[in-house]
Amino acid sequence: YTGIAGSHIGSESAQGVVALKKREVTKADVRRAVDTARACAVPAPDRQILHVLPREFIVDDQEGIRDPLGIAGSRLEVDVHIVTGAVTSAQNLIRCVSRAGLDVVDIVLQPLASSAAVLTPEEKELGVVMVDIGGGTTDIAIFVEGCIRHSAVIPIGGSHLTGDLAMGLKTAPEEAEKIKLKYGVASSLLLNDDENIEVPSVGGRQPRVMPRALVAQILSPRVEEMFELVLREIRRAGYDGMLVAGGVLTGGTSLLPGMAEVAEQVLNLSVRLGRPIGVEGLREIVSNPSYSTAVGLIVHSVSHENAFELVGPGAGRGKQSPRWAGSMVGKMKGWIMNFF
C-alpha cells in the first residue's frame, strides 16, 4: 500500500441509481449502484479515479442509510465522493516502488490514510476537519456523520516555511530548515523579546546574531495564510459551523510550536494535535504526527476493506481492486493484524 497526495489531486460528488425489483439489497446491487455513480464521473484522459467512497444510501424514500444490505425496496440510490489524480503521478509512484523491488497492492489518498490513524469514530461522527501538513502541500479531509464529505489539497507546506526563512534570514535552505526545527514558532506571542539566535551566512561570511522573534515574524504570516486557505475550503464545501469536533492537525510540520493555537484562532474551532492512536509495540517510535500517513496506510489495509468502495487502478475501469491476493500477502495481513 502506498499513499498519494499533491496539487494534482481532485474530488467531486456523484450519484448512482439502480432498480431492485422488489427484493432485498445485496452486495451486487450496491456494487452496481456505486459503479453507476462512478460512471457519471468521466475524468480527463490524463487523470484516473483513485477512490469512489459511498457517503449515503437511499432505498426508495428512506435516506441516511450507511449499510443498505438486507433492506427491501424497489430503488437503490448512492451518493459518493470521488477522488481523482494525475495518471502520470500514479504511474511514477508505482514505478518508484517497483524499482525498489516491491509491488503496489493499492494506492491510497494520503489524507484518507492519515485520518484512519489519528481520528476517532466520535470525531468523524460529530464532524471534524483533518489538516495534514506535509512538506510540499497541506491535505484536508472533512468528515461528518461517520464518512468523508470533502477532500482538498492546499499548495503550501513545510518546505514553503523553510523557503521563507531562507529568504528572510539570508541563509542556505538547509540551514533554514535547521533553524525552523530548532527555533521556529508559529506565533511571536510564544517568545521572549530578548532571545537571540545565531544564523549562518552564505559564501563563507561570518554567522550573524538575530532575534528569535524575527523567525516567528517570518513564519507567522505563512502559517496564517495556510489556515485561511483551509477555512476557505471548509466554507466552500459548506461545512463552516458544522464541525462540532473541531480540527485535528497532523503531519511533520504540525509539530511547529504554536501551530494549533494559530489554527484555533483562524478557524474558530477547537484544534488538537493528531498522533497515531491504537498502535502497540512501536508506540514510542510511531506516536508522532510525522508517521500518521505511514501508520494510516497499515490501518487502512486492515480495517478499510469496504466492499462498497471502488479503489485503486481498478476503480478507474469500473472494477474492484483485489485487496489481498496470494498467500504471501495473506501472511503479511496476518502480521499487520497482530501488530495492532
Secondary structure, 3 states (H helix, E strand, C coil): CEEECCCCCEEEEEEEEEEEEEEECCHHHHHHHHHHHHHHCCCCCCEEEEEEEEEEEEECCEEEECCCCCCEEEEEEEEEEEEEEEHHHHHHHHHHHHHCCCCCCCEEEHHHHHHHHHCCHHHHHHCEEEEEECCCCEEEEEEECCEEEEEEEECCCHHHHHHHHHHHHCCCHHHHHHHHHHHCCCCHHHCCCCCEEEECCCCCCCCEEEEHHHHHHHHHHHHHHHHHHHHHHHHHHCCCCCCCCEEEEECHHHHCCCHHHHHHHHHCCCEEECCCCCCCCCHHHHCCHHHHHHHHHHHHHHHCCCCCCEEHHHHCCCCCCCCCCCHHHHHHHHHHHHHC
